[in-house]
Amino acid sequence: MVLRILAVAATAAVLLATALAVSRDAADAHGSTINPASRNYGCWKRWGNDFQNPAMATQDPMCWQAWQADPSAMWNWNGLFREGVNGNHQAAVPNGQLCSAGETGGVRYAALDNPGNWQATNVGTNFNVTVHDQALHGADYFRIYVTRQGFNPLTQRLGWGDLELVRETGRYAPGEGTRETGDPVLNGVSITMPVSAPGRSGRHIVFVIWKASHSDQNYYWCSDVNFGGTGNPQPTATPTRTPTPTPTRTAAPPTGTPTRTPPAGGPGSCSATYTVTGTWSGGFQAEVRVAAGSAAITGWTVSWTFGNGQQVSNSWGATITTSGSSVTARDAGYNGSLGAGGSTTFGFLASQTGSNAVPSLTCTAT
């Protein structure tokens, strides 16, 4: 009887905590660009009900790496903001961190900055941008930017110099906009703004700043678009999801003890640590951390040899080339320069057919 009472009490506590969490999330709700969808809102819309499905790794690899890095970035798709900016956006948000609002809240949203084949929305040079104001904050202004022709979001992190301002609005009163009724999650108002970005073709990023009117609260969103595209481009040319059951992804199970190259000590040296962060039937995800030694470096190359037939399929944060079982990863440019003792990471997805032993790494600095 005592155990039953305790169980009922525990269940009630869980339900109360859940209710409080839901209430808190509703109170803290804010907004996002919903068309073209921001990176984390799009990942949440596509995979929020199935985020452990390993099919995401091949069908939507950039969303997969974002979910693995921090699922809360997707669950909190409406909270990507910074406070106390005082209108100086470029000082508050460094180059290379625009999509994470300067890594607001620590590294929660950091994976959104990674360049790669994010799912893109097809648009023409004249298109609409729709922002959802979930908390009815209103706006002092919206600023909408589009990357300049020549910028490549597949390989480059976004910087302020890559952007062209294509529209700045005036003030929107709290509650102004179109009330959303079709999706219970979008329980605020939506504001649609036409923009024009002539001379664009191919892949680009639409970057939106929303200065909310209730306080010095500033939102920063990256949306991937494809100018002149047709249909709905998928991130990879893999088959569509199959309805057959798929195994549940294990929670970051390293398949061996992470290895490290000899400790960095001399000038111009670097070291690299390899960790398997997720596995599923036929594939896995890994992360490599590169650290500079006692002196700053301007570039790095990490190489290793797979011993069990593994093959890299997608990567971010490095340029990876392969020759048989040999793999070479070179810095992506933006993360090549590291101060003494500084570090950076890159990641990749790969296939496996048998065992997945952790390889020995060699790191060379320049």
GUTI-464612 format. One record per residue: residue number from 1; residue in three letters; x, y, z of N, C-alpha, C in turn. Coordinates in steps of 0.1 Angstrom, whole numbers. Example, Ala and Ser with C-alpha at 12.3 -4.5 7.8 and 13.67 -1.06 7.14 Angstrom:
     n   res    n_px    n_py    n_pz   ca_px   ca_py   ca_pz    c_px    c_py    c_pz
     1   ALA     132     -57      78     123     -45      78     132     -33      78
     2   SER     128     -22      71     137     -11      71     129       0      79
% end
This chain:
     n   res    n_px    n_py    n_pz   ca_px   ca_py   ca_pz    c_px    c_py    c_pz
     1   MET       8     -12       0       0       0       0       9      13       0
     2   VAL      19      12       9      28      24       9      35      26      -4
     3   LEU      39      15     -11      46      17     -24      36      23     -34
     4   ARG      23      18     -33      13      23     -43      11      38     -41
     5   ILE      11      42     -28       9      57     -25      20      65     -30
     6   LEU      33      59     -28      44      66     -33      44      67     -48
     7   ALA      40      57     -55      40      57     -69      30      67     -74
     8   VAL      18      68     -68       8      78     -72      13      92     -70
     9   ALA      20      94     -58      25     107     -56      36     111     -66
    10   ALA      45     101     -69      55     104     -79      49     107     -93
    11   THR      38     100     -97      32     103    -109      26     117    -109
    12   ALA      20     120     -98      14     134     -97      24     145     -98
    13   ALA      36     142     -92      47     152     -92      52     154    -107
    14   VAL      53     142    -114      57     143    -128      47     151    -136
    15   LEU      34     148    -134      24     156    -142      24     170    -138
    16   LEU      26     174    -126      27     188    -122      39     194    -128
    17   ALA      50     188    -128      62     193    -134      60     196    -149
    18   THR      54     186    -155      51     187    -170      42     199    -172
    19   ALA      32     200    -164      23     212    -166      30     225    -164
    20   LEU      38     226    -154      46     238    -152      55     241    -163
    21   ALA      61     230    -168      71     232    -180      63     237    -192
    22   VAL      51     232    -195      43     236    -206      39     251    -204
    23   SER      35     254    -192      31     268    -189      43     277    -191
    24   ARG      55     273    -186      66     282    -188      70     284    -202
    25   ASP      70     273    -210      73     274    -224      63     283    -231
    26   ALA      50     282    -228      40     290    -234      43     305    -231
    27   ALA      47     308    -218      49     321    -214      61     327    -221
    28   ASP      71     318    -223      84     323    -229      84     322    -244
    29   ALA      73     319    -250      72     317    -265      75     331    -271
    30   HIS      82     330    -283      85     342    -290      82     342    -305
    31   GLY      91     336    -313      88     335    -327     100     331    -336
    32   SER      97     330    -349     107     326    -358     102     330    -372
    33   THR     112     329    -382     108     329    -396     102     316    -399
    34   ILE      90     315    -405      84     303    -408      83     300    -423
    35   ASN      85     310    -431      85     308    -446      94     319    -452
    36   PRO     105     316    -458     112     303    -458     116     299    -443
    37   ALA     114     287    -440     116     283    -426     131     285    -421
    38   SER     132     290    -409     146     291    -403     151     277    -401
    39   ARG     164     276    -399     170     263    -399     165     254    -387
    40   ASN     164     260    -375     159     251    -364     144     249    -365
    41   TYR     136     259    -369     122     257    -371     119     247    -381
    42   GLY     126     247    -392     124     237    -403     127     223    -398
    43   CYS     138     222    -390     142     209    -385     132     204    -375
    44   TRP     126     213    -367     116     209    -358     103     205    -365
    45   LYS      99     212    -375      87     209    -383      88     195    -389
    46   ARG     100     192    -395     102     180    -402     104     168    -393
    47   TRP     110     170    -382     115     158    -374     111     158    -359
    48   GLY     103     169    -355     100     170    -341      93     157    -336
    49   ASN      85     151    -344      77     139    -339      85     126    -342
    50   ASP      97     127    -347     104     115    -351     119     118    -351
    51   PHE     124     125    -341     138     130    -341     148     120    -338
    52   GLN     144     108    -334     154      97    -332     155      87    -344
    53   ASN     148      91    -355     148      82    -366     161      83    -373
    54   PRO     169      72    -374     182      73    -381     182      77    -395
    55   ALA     170      76    -402     169      80    -416     172      95    -418
    56   MET     170     103    -407     174     117    -408     189     119    -412
    57   ALA     197     110    -408     211     111    -410     215     112    -425
    58   THR     207     105    -433     210     105    -447     201     114    -455
    59   GLN     188     116    -450     178     124    -457     179     139    -454
    60   ASP     184     142    -442     185     156    -438     197     158    -429
    61   PRO     209     156    -434     221     155    -426     224     167    -417
    62   MET     221     179    -422     224     191    -414     214     192    -402
    63   CYS     202     188    -404     193     187    -393     197     176    -383
    64   TRP     202     165    -389     207     154    -380     218     159    -371
    65   GLN     228     166    -377     239     171    -368     234     181    -358
    66   ALA     224     189    -361     219     198    -352     211     192    -340
    67   TRP     203     181    -344     196     174    -333     206     167    -324
    68   GLN     217     161    -330     227     155    -322     235     164    -313
    69   ALA     237     176    -318     245     186    -310     237     191    -298
    70   ASP     224     194    -300     215     199    -289     201     199    -293
    71   PRO     193     189    -290     179     189    -294     171     201    -289
    72   SER     175     207    -278     168     219    -273     168     230    -283
    73   ALA     178     231    -292     178     241    -302     166     241    -311
    74   MET     161     228    -313     149     227    -321     136     228    -313
    75   TRP     136     222    -301     124     224    -293     122     239    -289
    76   ASN     133     246    -288     132     261    -285     134     269    -298
    77   TRP     127     265    -309     129     271    -322     124     286    -321
    78   ASN     116     289    -311     111     303    -310     119     312    -300
    79   GLY     130     307    -296     138     315    -286     152     319    -289
    80   LEU     154     321    -302     168     324    -307     170     339    -307
    81   PHE     173     345    -295     174     359    -294     186     363    -285
    82   ARG     189     376    -285     199     382    -276     193     394    -270
    83   GLU     196     397    -258     191     410    -252     203     419    -250
    84   GLY     199     432    -248     209     442    -245     219     445    -257
    85   VAL     213     445    -269     222     447    -281     224     462    -283
    86   ASN     214     470    -279     214     485    -281     216     489    -296
    87   GLY     210     481    -305     211     484    -319     224     481    -326
    88   ASN     234     476    -319     247     473    -325     248     458    -327
    89   HIS     241     454    -338     240     440    -341     254     434    -344
    90   GLN     262     441    -352     274     435    -356     284     433    -345
    91   ALA     283     442    -335     292     440    -323     287     429    -314
    92   ALA     274     426    -314     268     416    -305     270     402    -311
    93   VAL     269     401    -324     269     388    -331     282     388    -340
    94   PRO     292     380    -337     304     379    -345     302     372    -358
    95   ASN     311     375    -368     311     368    -380     312     353    -378
    96   GLY     305     345    -386     305     331    -384     296     325    -374
    97   GLN     289     334    -367     279     330    -356     266     337    -358
    98   LEU     263     341    -370     250     349    -372     238     340    -370
    99   CYS     239     327    -375     227     318    -374     224     313    -360
   100   SER     234     315    -351     232     311    -337     231     323    -328
   101   ALA     229     335    -334     228     348    -326     240     350    -317
   102   GLY     252     347    -323     264     348    -315     265     338    -304
   103   GLU     261     326    -307     261     315    -298     254     319    -285
   104   THR     242     325    -287     234     329    -275     230     317    -267
   105   GLY     231     319    -254     228     308    -244     238     297    -244
   106   GLY     251     301    -247     261     291    -248     262     285    -261
   107   VAL     263     272    -262     265     265    -275     252     258    -280
   108   ARG     241     261    -273     228     255    -277     225     255    -292
   109   TYR     227     267    -298     223     269    -312     235     268    -321
   110   ALA     247     265    -316     260     266    -324     259     258    -336
   111   ALA     253     246    -337     252     238    -348     245     244    -360
   112   LEU     237     255    -357     230     262    -368     240     270    -377
   113   ASP     251     273    -371     261     280    -379     269     272    -389
   114   ASN     268     258    -387     277     250    -396     272     250    -410
   115   PRO     282     253    -420     278     253    -434     275     238    -438
   116   GLY     267     237    -448     264     224    -454     251     224    -461
   117   ASN     246     212    -465     234     211    -474     221     211    -466
   118   TRP     218     223    -460     206     224    -453     194     224    -463
   119   GLN     183     219    -459     172     218    -468     168     233    -472
   120   ALA     166     235    -484     163     249    -489     149     250    -495
   121   THR     143     262    -494     131     265    -500     133     272    -514
   122   ASN     126     267    -524     127     273    -537     120     287    -537
   123   VAL     127     297    -542     121     310    -543     125     317    -557
   124   GLY     117     327    -561     122     335    -572     128     348    -566
   125   THR     133     357    -575     140     369    -570     130     378    -563
   126   ASN     117     377    -566     107     384    -558      99     373    -550
   127   PHE     100     374    -537      93     364    -528      89     371    -515
   128   ASN      82     363    -507      77     368    -494      84     361    -483
   129   VAL      86     369    -472      92     364    -460      81     365    -449
   130   THR      78     354    -443      68     354    -432      74     351    -419
   131   VAL      72     360    -409      77     358    -396      65     356    -387
   132   HIS      66     347    -377      56     344    -367      59     350    -354
   133   ASP      51     359    -350      52     366    -337      43     359    -327
   134   GLN      49     349    -320      41     340    -312      36     346    -299
   135   ALA      44     355    -294      41     362    -281      34     375    -283
   136   LEU      31     379    -295      25     392    -298      33     404    -292
   137   HIS      46     403    -295      55     413    -290      54     426    -299
   138   GLY      51     425    -312      52     436    -321      67     438    -324
   139   ALA      70     448    -332      83     450    -337      86     464    -338
   140   ASP      99     468    -334     103     481    -338     107     482    -352
   141   TYR     112     470    -357     116     468    -371     119     454    -374
   142   PHE     118     450    -387     124     438    -392     135     443    -403
   143   ARG     146     436    -403     156     438    -413     158     425    -420
   144   ILE     157     425    -433     158     412    -441     170     414    -450
   145   TYR     179     404    -449     191     404    -458     191     391    -466
   146   VAL     198     392    -478     200     380    -486     215     380    -489
   147   THR     221     369    -489     235     368    -492     238     372    -507
   148   ARG     250     377    -508     254     382    -521     257     371    -531
   149   GLN     256     373    -544     259     363    -553     274     359    -552
   150   GLY     277     346    -552     290     341    -550     292     335    -536
   151   PHE     284     339    -526     285     332    -513     280     318    -514
   152   ASN     287     309    -508     283     294    -509     280     289    -495
   153   PRO     267     288    -492     263     283    -478     266     268    -476
   154   LEU     270     261    -487     274     247    -485     288     246    -478
   155   THR     296     256    -480     310     256    -475     314     267    -466
   156   GLN     306     278    -466     310     290    -459     300     293    -447
   157   ARG     306     297    -436     298     303    -425     294     317    -429
   158   LEU     283     322    -423     278     335    -427     285     346    -419
   159   GLY     289     356    -427     294     368    -421     287     380    -425
   160   TRP     288     391    -418     281     403    -421     284     409    -435
   161   GLY     297     407    -439     301     411    -453     295     403    -464
   162   ASP     289     392    -461     282     384    -471     268     388    -474
   163   LEU     263     398    -466     249     401    -467     246     414    -474
   164   GLU     234     415    -480     229     427    -486     215     429    -480
   165   LEU     213     441    -474     200     445    -468     190     447    -480
   166   VAL     179     439    -480     170     441    -491     156     447    -486
   167   ARG     155     447    -473     143     454    -468     144     457    -453
   168   GLU     140     469    -449     138     473    -435     124     479    -433
   169   THR     117     473    -423     103     478    -421     103     489    -411
   170   GLY      91     494    -409      88     503    -398      83     495    -386
   171   ARG      76     502    -378      71     495    -365      58     487    -368
   172   TYR      57     476    -361      45     468    -360      40     468    -346
   173   ALA      27     472    -344      21     472    -330      20     458    -325
   174   PRO      20     456    -312      18     443    -306       5     437    -310
   175   GLY       5     425    -316      -7     418    -320     -10     421    -335
   176   GLU      -3     430    -341      -5     433    -355       0     421    -364
   177   GLY      -9     417    -374      -5     406    -382     -18     397    -384
   178   THR     -15     386    -391     -26     377    -394     -26     366    -383
   179   ARG     -38     364    -376     -38     354    -366     -38     340    -372
   180   GLU     -29     331    -367     -28     318    -372     -38     308    -365
   181   THR     -45     301    -373     -55     292    -368     -53     277    -372
   182   GLY     -45     275    -382     -43     262    -388     -34     253    -380
   183   ASP     -25     258    -373     -15     251    -365     -15     255    -351
   184   PRO     -19     247    -341     -20     251    -327      -7     255    -321
   185   VAL       4     251    -327      17     256    -322      20     270    -325
   186   LEU      15     274    -337      16     288    -342       4     296    -337
   187   ASN       4     299    -324      -8     305    -318      -7     320    -317
   188   GLY       2     326    -324       3     340    -324      -2     346    -337
   189   VAL       5     356    -342       2     363    -355      14     362    -364
   190   SER      11     361    -377      22     361    -387      22     374    -395
   191   ILE      34     378    -399      36     390    -406      43     386    -419
   192   THR      38     390    -431      43     386    -443      49     399    -450
   193   MET      61     398    -455      68     410    -461      73     406    -474
   194   PRO      69     413    -485      75     410    -498      89     416    -499
   195   VAL      98     409    -506     112     414    -508     116     411    -522
   196   SER     126     417    -526     132     415    -539     147     414    -538
   197   ALA     153     404    -545     167     401    -544     172     398    -559
   198   PRO     172     408    -567     176     406    -581     191     401    -582
   199   GLY     193     394    -593     207     389    -596     211     377    -589
   200   ARG     202     370    -581     205     358    -574     202     346    -582
   201   SER     210     336    -580     207     322    -585     213     312    -576
   202   GLY     207     301    -576     213     290    -568     211     292    -553
   203   ARG     219     286    -544     217     285    -530     222     298    -523
   204   HIS     213     302    -514     216     315    -506     210     313    -492
   205   ILE     213     323    -484     207     324    -470     199     337    -469
   206   VAL     187     336    -464     179     348    -460     181     350    -445
   207   PHE     186     361    -441     189     364    -427     180     375    -423
   208   VAL     173     373    -412     162     382    -407     166     386    -392
   209   ILE     165     399    -390     166     405    -376     153     410    -372
   210   TRP     148     406    -361     135     411    -355     139     418    -342
   211   LYS     137     431    -342     138     439    -330     124     440    -324
   212   ALA     122     432    -313     109     432    -306     106     445    -300
   213   SER      94     449    -299      90     462    -294      89     463    -279
   214   HIS      88     452    -272      85     452    -257      98     454    -249
   215   SER     110     451    -255     122     453    -248     134     453    -258
   216   ASP     146     454    -253     158     453    -262     161     438    -264
   217   GLN     151     431    -271     152     417    -274     153     416    -289
   218   ASN     164     409    -294     167     409    -308     168     394    -313
   219   TYR     161     391    -323     160     377    -328     168     377    -342
   220   TYR     175     366    -344     184     364    -356     181     350    -362
   221   TRP     177     350    -374     173     337    -381     179     335    -394
   222   CYS     184     323    -397     189     320    -410     179     310    -417
   223   SER     175     313    -429     167     304    -437     174     301    -450
   224   ASP     174     289    -454     181     285    -467     171     285    -478
   225   VAL     176     291    -489     167     292    -501     175     288    -514
   226   ASN     167     285    -524     173     281    -537     166     290    -548
   227   PHE     173     300    -553     168     309    -563     167     301    -576
   228   GLY     156     301    -582     154     295    -595     152     280    -595
   229   GLY     151     274    -583     149     260    -582     135     256    -585
   230   THR     133     243    -588     120     237    -590     118     226    -581
   231   GLY     105     224    -578     102     213    -569     106     216    -555
   232   ASN     108     206    -547     112     208    -533     126     201    -531
   233   PRO     137     208    -532     150     201    -532     153     195    -519
   234   GLN     157     182    -519     161     175    -507     176     177    -504
   235   PRO     180     176    -492     194     178    -489     203     168    -495
   236   THR     199     156    -497     207     146    -504     199     138    -514
   237   ALA     205     131    -523     198     123    -533     195     109    -528
   238   THR     193     108    -515     189      95    -510     175      92    -512
   239   PRO     171      79    -511     156      76    -513     148      82    -502
   240   THR     135      84    -504     126      89    -494     125      79    -483
   241   ARG     119      84    -472     119      76    -460     110      64    -462
   242   THR     114      52    -457     107      40    -459      98      38    -447
   243   PRO      86      32    -449      77      30    -437      81      18    -429
   244   THR      90      10    -433      94      -1    -425     101       4    -413
   245   PRO     100      -4    -402     106       0    -389     121       2    -390
   246   THR     126      12    -383     140      14    -383     145      13    -369
   247   PRO     157       9    -366     161       8    -352     163      22    -346
   248   THR     161      23    -333     162      36    -326     177      39    -325
   249   ARG     181      51    -327     194      55    -326     199      54    -311
   250   THR     210      48    -309     216      48    -296     221      62    -292
   251   ALA     221      64    -279     225      78    -274     240      79    -273
   252   ALA     246      84    -284     260      87    -284     269      76    -278
   253   PRO     269      64    -284     276      53    -278     290      51    -284
   254   PRO     301      56    -279     314      54    -285     317      40    -286
   255   THR     322      36    -298     325      22    -300     339      18    -296
   256   GLY     346      27    -289     359      24    -284     364      36    -276
   257   THR     375      35    -270     380      46    -263     386      57    -272
   258   PRO     381      69    -271     386      80    -280     401      80    -280
   259   THR     407      82    -292     422      83    -292     426      97    -294
   260   ARG     438     100    -291     443     113    -292     458     112    -297
   261   THR     461     121    -306     475     122    -311     484     126    -299
   262   PRO     497     125    -300     505     129    -289     502     143    -285
   263   PRO     503     146    -272     499     159    -267     507     170    -274
   264   ALA     499     181    -277     506     192    -284     515     200    -274
   265   GLY     526     202    -279     536     209    -270     544     219    -277
   266   GLY     549     216    -288     558     225    -295     551     235    -304
   267   PRO     558     245    -308     552     255    -317     547     249    -330
   268   GLY     536     254    -335     531     249    -348     526     235    -347
   269   SER     522     230    -335     517     217    -334     502     217    -332
   270   CYS     496     205    -334     482     204    -331     479     189    -327
   271   SER     468     187    -321     464     174    -317     449     172    -321
   272   ALA     444     160    -322     431     157    -326     425     146    -318
   273   THR     412     147    -314     405     137    -307     393     132    -314
   274   TYR     391     120    -316     380     114    -324     370     107    -314
   275   THR     358     110    -316     347     104    -307     335     101    -316
   276   VAL     330      89    -315     318      85    -321     306      90    -313
   277   THR     298      98    -319     287     105    -311     273      98    -313
   278   GLY     272      89    -323     259      83    -325     261      71    -335
   279   THR     253      61    -333     254      49    -343     240      45    -346
   280   TRP     238      39    -357     225      33    -361     229      21    -371
   281   SER     219      14    -375     222       3    -384     228       7    -397
   282   GLY     240       4    -399     247       7    -412     254      20    -412
   283   GLY     254      28    -401     260      41    -402     264      46    -388
   284   PHE     271      58    -388     274      64    -375     278      79    -378
   285   GLN     278      86    -367     283     100    -367     294     101    -358
   286   ALA     304     109    -362     316     111    -354     320     126    -353
   287   GLU     327     130    -343     332     144    -341     347     143    -338
   288   VAL     354     152    -344     368     154    -342     371     168    -337
   289   ARG     378     168    -325     382     181    -319     397     183    -322
   290   VAL     400     194    -328     414     198    -332     418     209    -322
   291   ALA     430     207    -316     435     217    -306     449     221    -310
   292   ALA     452     234    -309     465     240    -312     474     237    -300
   293   GLY     487     237    -302     496     234    -291     500     247    -284
   294   SER     512     249    -281     517     261    -273     518     274    -281
   295   ALA     516     272    -294     517     284    -303     505     284    -312
   296   ALA     502     296    -317     490     298    -326     493     291    -339
   297   ILE     483     286    -346     484     280    -359     475     287    -369
   298   THR     478     286    -382     469     292    -392     461     282    -400
   299   GLY     464     269    -398     457     259    -405     460     245    -400
   300   TRP     452     235    -403     454     222    -398     449     212    -408
   301   THR     455     200    -407     451     188    -415     451     176    -406
   302   VAL     440     169    -406     439     156    -398     437     145    -407
   303   SER     444     134    -405     443     122    -414     443     110    -406
   304   TRP     436     100    -411     435      87    -405     431      76    -415
   305   THR     432      64    -411     429      53    -420     418      44    -413
   306   PHE     407      42    -420     397      33    -414     401      19    -416
   307   GLY     398      11    -406     402      -3    -407     392     -13    -410
   308   ASN     379      -8    -411     368     -17    -413     358     -14    -424
   309   GLY     363      -7    -434     355      -4    -446     346       8    -444
   310   GLN     347      16    -434     339      28    -432     341      38    -444
   311   GLN     330      45    -447     330      55    -458     323      67    -454
   312   VAL     330      79    -455     324      92    -451     314      96    -462
   313   SER     302     100    -458     291     104    -467     288     119    -467
   314   ASN     289     125    -455     286     140    -454     295     145    -443
   315   SER     299     158    -444     307     164    -433     304     178    -432
   316   TRP     309     184    -421     307     198    -418     319     203    -409
   317   GLY     323     215    -412     334     221    -404     348     217    -409
   318   ALA     349     209    -420     361     205    -426     359     201    -440
   319   THR     369     202    -448     369     196    -462     375     182    -462
   320   ILE     367     172    -464     372     158    -463     373     152    -476
   321   THR     385     146    -479     387     138    -491     391     124    -487
   322   THR     388     114    -495     391     100    -492     398      94    -504
   323   SER     406      84    -501     413      76    -511     413      61    -505
   324   GLY     403      54    -509     402      40    -503     398      42    -489
   325   SER     406      36    -480     403      37    -466     410      49    -459
   326   SER     418      56    -466     425      68    -461     416      80    -462
   327   VAL     416      88    -451     408     100    -450     417     112    -446
   328   THR     414     123    -453     421     135    -450     411     147    -448
   329   ALA     412     153    -436     403     164    -433     411     177    -431
   330   ARG     408     187    -439     415     200    -438     405     211    -433
   331   ASP     410     220    -426     402     231    -420     393     237    -431
   332   ALA     382     243    -427     372     249    -436     375     264    -439
   333   GLY     387     269    -435     390     283    -437     386     291    -425
   334   TYR     374     292    -421     369     300    -410     375     294    -397
   335   ASN     378     281    -396     382     276    -384     397     271    -384
   336   GLY     404     276    -394     418     271    -395     428     278    -385
   337   SER     425     291    -382     434     298    -373     430     296    -359
   338   LEU     439     291    -351     436     288    -337     447     294    -328
   339   GLY     443     301    -318     453     306    -308     459     295    -300
   340   ALA     470     298    -293     477     288    -285     467     282    -276
   341   GLY     466     268    -276     456     261    -268     442     261    -273
   342   GLY     439     269    -283     425     270    -288     421     257    -296
   343   SER     408     255    -297     403     243    -304     391     246    -312
   344   THR     388     237    -321     376     237    -329     372     223    -332
   345   THR     360     221    -338     355     207    -341     350     206    -355
   346   PHE     350     195    -360     343     192    -373     337     178    -371
   347   GLY     327     175    -379     320     163    -378     317     157    -391
   348   PHE     312     144    -391     309     137    -404     299     126    -401
   349   LEU     293     122    -412     285     109    -412     292      99    -420
   350   ALA     291      87    -417     297      76    -424     289      63    -423
   351   SER     292      55    -433     286      41    -433     295      31    -427
   352   GLN     289      21    -422     297      10    -416     290      -3    -419
   353   THR     298     -14    -421     291     -27    -423     295     -37    -413
   354   GLY     305     -34    -405     310     -44    -395     313     -36    -382
   355   SER     325     -40    -377     329     -33    -365     333     -19    -368
   356   ASN     334     -10    -358     337       4    -360     348       9    -351
   357   ALA     359       3    -352     370       7    -343     374      21    -345
   358   VAL     378      28    -334     382      42    -334     396      42    -341
   359   PRO     399      50    -351     412      50    -358     422      59    -350
   360   SER     434      57    -353     445      66    -348     446      78    -358
   361   LEU     447      90    -352     447     103    -359     461     109    -360
   362   THR     464     116    -371     476     124    -372     471     138    -375
   363   CYS     477     148    -367     473     162    -370     486     170    -373
   364   THR     485     177    -384     496     185    -389     491     200    -390
   365   ALA     499     209    -384     495     223    -383     504     231    -393
   366   THR     499     242    -397     506     252    -405     506     265    -399
% end
